[in-house]
Amino acid sequence: MKNAKNTYEHYDNDDVDFQVRNKIILFVTGNFHKFEEVRSILNPMGIAVGMLRMKEKEIQSDHTSEIAENSAKEAYNRCHLPLIVEDAGLFIDALEGFPGPYSAYAYKTIKNKGILKLMENTQNRKATFHATIAYYNQKTGPQLFEDKIEGEITLTERKNNNTGFGFDPIFQPTQSEKTFAEMTLQEKNSLSHRAKAANKFAQWYNKQTI
């Protein structure tokens, strides 16, 4: 792992051999909320997940799949361990798909209030969350797992204490009367784009001999 500034959550650097022997998959992310969501899906399916913080070079693309695949390749070339990367985007119909794959930057700069400001007096509030999980190891190369969920942008931020992150407080799935931020983790994982993609990955991974 030369020239890579990596830190392991729940393991220190001396435990890398332990991780490889036990086939722990590393989830490359700096977002602990994402890690918790994915881990809560994969662990019950027999897949152990460790969190790896790594500064990534993220390409600019209109597609979450291209961003996730490139990030997975970049991360694997630096640490040479089986890993997953996830990229997600909120695509809002009335804003012609904005913020889409630039969701992380949009949230960092204008946050939920900025999106709601852009949506003022807008009748069409339809939106879709897309997620792509990219898995990479030397044997399989990149494997992509995608899914989405449709819903709408709410008129105000709605959340419970200490729940939800990102655009969760302003996104209400079609199948629910709650925003993602008003749901428990179990409720969100029964619906979300990220959970659907993680389930697809787990079903594929558990059939592999890796």
N, C-alpha and C positions, 0 to 999 in steps of 0.2 A: 504494500500500500504506500509506495514511495510517492512523495510530493502531494499526498492527499491529506488534507486536514480533516480528519474524521473523528467523531466521538460516538460511542455506543451507549444507548440508553439500556440500563439494567445489566450491562456487561462492561468490563474494562478491556483494554487492548490485549491483555494476556489470555482472554477467553475466546479469541478468534478460532483457535483449533477446536475448542469445544463446540462452537457454533457450526463449523463445517461438519464435524463428525455426526452431529445430531440434526443436520439438515435444517437448521433454522434459516428462514428467509429474512433478509433484511429489507425493511421498508425505508427507502430513502426519502426523508421528508423533514422539514423543520417545523411542521405543524403537529403538535401533540394531539389535538382534537381529531385530526384525520387518522393518526396512528391508532388512537383508542377505538375509533369506529371500525377500522379495518381489522384490528386485532380481535375485537369482540365477535367478528364474523368468522375469521379464519381459525382461531383457537379451538372452538367447539367442533370444527371439521378436521381436527388433527394436524393443523399446520401451525407451527410455532413461528412467531414473528418478533424480530428485534428492530428497534428504531435506530436508524443511522442518519446522523446529521452530516450533510455534505454540501458545500457550496457548489451549486450546479450552474452550468452555462446553459440557459434556456433559450432555444431558438425562437424567433418570431414566426408564427404560423397562424392561419385561420382555422386550423384543425387541432383539437386536443390530442388526437391519435398521433400526429406527427411530433408534437411537443413531447408527449410521454415516451414514445419510442426513442427519440434522440436523447432524452435525459437518461433513460435506462442504459443505453449504449455507453454514454459518457461516464455514468457512475460505475458500470461494470469494468470499463477500461482502467478505472482508477483503483478499484478494490478487489476485482477478480473473485467475487463471491456472488452466489445466487441472490437476486434482489428483485424488488418490484418498485415501480414509480407510478404515482397517480397524478393525472392532470384533469381538472374539471373546469367547466365554464357555464355561466348563466347566460342564456340566449333569450333576449327580450324582443318579441315580435315588433312592437311599436317603435323600438329603437334600432330596427333593422339588424337584429342579432347582437347588438352591443349589450354588455361588455364581452360576451363570448369567451374566447381563449385568453383575453386580457383581463379576466375577472379579478385576479389577484392584484394587479396593478390598479384597477379601478377601485377596488375596495380600499387599498392603501391610500389612494389619493382623495376620492370623493365620498367613500363609505356609503352606507345605506341611505343616509340623508340626501346625498348627491343623486343617487338613482331615483329616489322619490321625488326630488325636485324636477328631474328631467321628465318624470311621468305625470306631473301636475296636469289636471284637466284632460288626461288621456283615457278614453273609454276602453280601448283594447289593452288589457293588462296581461295577456297571455305570455307565458315564458316557459322555457324548458331548461332543465339542468342536464348537462351531458357529463359523463365521466369515462375516462379511459385508464385502465390499469395495464401497464406494460411490465412483463416479466422478462428477465434476461439471465441466461447462464451460457456457458461455453457450448454445451451440447445442443441446446434447442435454438439458440439465438433469440431474437425478440419475438414475444408472443403477446398479442393485444386482446384485451377484453373490454368491450364497451357496452354502455347502456345509458338510459335517460329516463327522466320523469317529467311529465307535463304538469303545469299548474298556472298560478297567476301571481303578479306582484300586488301585495296588499297596499292599502292606502296609508298605513302607518307601520312603524316597527312594532312587532309583537313578540315578546319573549318572556320566559320565566327566569327567575334568578339563576345565574351561572349555567345557563344552557344555551346551546347553539353557538355558532361562530360564522364569520363571513356574512354572506347574504341570507343566512337562515332566517333572521327575523322578518324578512320582507317576502319570503317565498312560501306560498301555500299550495301544496300538492292538490291536484284535482280530487283525489280520493279522500281528502281529509278536511276538517274544519279548522285544523291547527296549522300554524306555520311550523317549519322544521325546528325553530327555536323554542316552540311551546311543547314539543314532544319529548318524551323520555328517549334515551338512547335506543331502547328496544323498539319503540314505535318508529323512530326514524329509520332504523335498520330494516324494518319490514317494508319500507317504501322507497328508500332513496336510491338515486342513480349510482352512488358510490357502493352501496351494499349490493345492488344487483350486479355490478361489474365484479366485485369481490367474490360473489357467489359463483359467477361464471368461471373466474380464475380457479377457485378452489375445486370445482368439479373437474376441470381439466387437469389440474396439478395432481390430484389424487389418483388419476389414471396413469400417470407417468412413472417410468422407472428412471429416476434421475440420480 
